[in-house]
């Protein structure tokens, strides 16, 4: 059983409306340690925290 609908195709580039930014899947080359934390804009530097 999967939570994605049958036939779902993962997007490789999604524009963020109203900005020049885009979203993309995280890949192995993004981190040499195999673990990625994303800082929300209101908590820059929070990736060092463990909750």
Secondary structure, 3 states (H helix, E strand, C coil): CCCCCCCCCCCCCEECCCCCCEECCCCHHHCCCCCCCCCCHHHCCHHHCCC
